[in-house]
């Protein structure tokens, strides 16, 4: 049975303020959901709750269709936030080796090798360089390689194409398309087109309820 990410009546606060409430949706294997809305409407907060980085005020996040026990859906998620989560002083290879070891592979798939991952992002041959030596666009692409070296069926992406040029946008869209084609799930907050067919959840802000489009 294919997996589904199920969100029911989700509410969350920023500080003491309720930023959104009663968000519900289901994203199944092979599907993408794009979260849109004005700045401050709760897009990043929603993604962090899905990834288990923030606690929900109310509601639930669960996975249906899995054949083994997990403590939280985050155990099957990759989260790529605004920051790249890479050490500038370490080489690209050292950074990716850490993430491959730390994340490991979840049941149902396996990650690819470090050099293969950097090749897939169009940056083969520079994994020996310190991460801090790379341009902003190269750094963002190398951060995306984390999604490839350790397998997770659910990708939670916050402005994933920030700092990318048009060719890198297309490259990333192809990676997302392959992930979906293999039965993966993608939830992405972005102001730019994701480059794949996706449903839209429009956040309204002011403690509003998201609107599925």
C-alpha positions in Angstrom: 0.0 0.0 0.0 1.5 3.4 -1.0 2.2 5.8 1.9 0.3 9.0 2.5 1.2 12.0 4.6 -2.0 12.9 6.5 -2.5 16.2 8.2 -5.6 16.8 10.3 -6.9 20.0 11.9 -3.3 21.3 12.4 -2.7 24.6 14.3 0.5 26.2 15.3 1.8 29.3 17.1 4.7 31.6 16.6 5.5 32.8 20.0 2.2 33.5 21.7 0.3 34.1 18.5 -1.7 31.5 16.6 -0.4 31.7 13.1 -2.7 29.2 11.4 -5.4 26.8 12.4 -7.4 23.8 11.2 -5.1 22.9 8.3 -6.0 19.5 6.8 -4.7 17.7 3.7 -3.4 14.4 2.4 -0.5 14.0 0.1 0.0 10.5 -1.3 2.9 8.7 -2.9 3.8 10.3 -6.2 2.2 13.6 -5.4 3.5 17.1 -4.7 2.0 19.9 -2.6 3.1 23.5 -3.0 2.5 25.8 -0.1 2.1 29.4 -1.1 1.1 32.7 0.6 2.4 36.1 1.7 5.4 36.5 4.0 4.5 35.7 7.5 1.5 33.6 6.6 3.0 30.5 8.3 4.5 28.5 5.4 7.8 27.8 7.1 6.1 27.2 10.4 3.9 24.6 8.7 6.9 22.8 7.1 8.8 22.8 10.4 5.8 21.2 12.2 5.6 18.5 9.4 9.3 17.8 9.8 9.0 17.5 13.6 11.1 20.6 14.3 8.2 22.4 16.0 5.4 21.1 18.0 1.8 21.6 16.8 -0.6 23.5 19.1 -3.4 21.2 18.0 -4.1 18.6 15.4 -1.9 15.7 14.1 0.6 14.6 11.4 0.8 10.9 10.6 1.8 8.5 7.9 -0.7 5.9 6.5 0.3 2.9 4.5 3.6 2.0 6.2 4.3 -1.6 7.3 6.5 -0.8 10.3 6.4 1.3 13.5 7.7 4.8 13.6 7.7 7.4 16.4 7.0 10.4 14.2 6.7 11.0 10.4 10.0 12.9 10.6 11.8 9.6 10.6 10.9 9.2 6.9 11.4 12.9 6.0 14.2 15.0 4.6 14.0 18.7 5.5 15.7 21.4 3.4 15.2 24.8 5.0 16.3 28.3 4.2 19.8 27.5 5.5 21.9 24.8 3.9 22.9 23.1 7.2 26.5 22.5 6.0 29.8 23.4 7.7 31.7 26.0 5.7 35.1 24.7 7.0 34.5 21.1 5.9 34.7 19.9 2.4 31.6 19.1 0.4 32.5 15.4 0.7 32.9 15.6 4.5 29.6 17.4 4.8 27.7 14.9 2.7 29.4 12.0 4.4 28.1 13.3 7.7 24.6 13.6 6.4 24.7 10.1 4.8 25.8 8.6 8.1 23.6 10.7 10.3 20.4 10.2 8.3 20.9 6.7 7.0 18.4 5.0 4.7 14.8 4.4 5.7 13.1 1.2 4.7 12.2 0.9 1.1 15.1 2.6 -0.7 18.8 3.5 -0.6 20.8 6.6 -1.2 23.4 7.1 -3.8 27.1 7.7 -3.5 28.6 11.1 -2.8 30.2 11.6 -6.2 27.1 10.3 -8.0 25.0 12.8 -6.0 27.3 15.8 -6.8 27.3 14.7 -10.5 23.5 14.6 -10.4 23.5 18.3 -9.3 25.9 19.3 -12.0 28.9 19.8 -9.7 31.0 16.8 -10.1 34.7 17.0 -9.4 34.6 19.7 -6.7 33.6 17.7 -3.6 37.1 18.1 -2.3 36.6 21.8 -1.9 35.6 23.4 1.4 31.9 24.2 1.3 32.6 27.8 2.1 34.5 28.2 -1.1 31.5 27.7 -3.3 29.2 30.3 -4.7 25.7 30.8 -3.2 24.1 28.8 -6.1 26.7 26.0 -5.8 26.1 25.8 -2.0 22.4 25.5 -2.5 22.8 22.7 -5.1 25.2 20.8 -2.8 22.7 21.1 0.0 20.2 19.4 -2.3 22.6 16.5 -2.6 21.7 15.6 1.0 18.3 14.5 -0.4 20.1 12.0 -2.6 22.8 10.4 -0.4 20.3 9.2 2.2 16.9 7.8 1.1 13.8 9.4 2.6 10.4 9.0 0.8 9.2 12.5 2.0 10.9 15.7 1.0 9.9 18.9 2.9 11.4 21.8 1.1 11.4 25.5 2.1 12.2 27.8 -0.8 14.4 25.1 -2.4 15.4 27.0 -5.5 16.6 30.2 -3.7 19.9 31.4 -5.2 19.5 29.1 -8.2 19.7 30.2 -11.8 17.3 29.0 -14.5 19.3 25.9 -15.5 19.7 24.8 -11.9 15.9 25.3 -11.5 15.3 22.9 -14.3 17.9 20.4 -12.9 16.1 20.5 -9.5 12.7 20.0 -11.1 14.0 16.9 -12.8 15.2 15.5 -9.5 11.8 16.2 -7.9 10.1 14.6 -10.9 12.2 11.4 -10.5 11.5 11.3 -6.8 7.8 11.5 -7.4 8.0 8.9 -10.1 9.6 6.5 -7.7 6.7 7.0 -5.3 8.1 9.8 -3.2 6.2 12.7 -1.6 7.1 16.4 -1.9 5.8 19.3 0.2 7.4 22.6 -0.8 6.9 26.2 0.2 8.0 28.4 -2.7 7.2 31.7 -4.5 8.5 30.1 -7.7 7.0 27.3 -9.8 8.3 23.9 -8.6 8.5 22.7 -12.2 6.2 19.6 -11.7 2.5 19.1 -11.5 1.4 19.9 -7.9 -1.6 20.8 -5.9 -1.5 24.1 -4.0 -2.2 25.0 -0.4 -2.6 28.8 -0.1 -1.9 30.1 3.4 -3.8 33.2 4.2 -2.0 34.5 7.4 -3.7 36.2 10.3 -4.4 32.8 12.0 -6.2 31.8 8.9 -7.2 28.4 7.5 -5.2 27.3 4.4 -7.1 26.9 1.2 -6.5 24.0 -1.1 -6.4 25.0 -4.8 
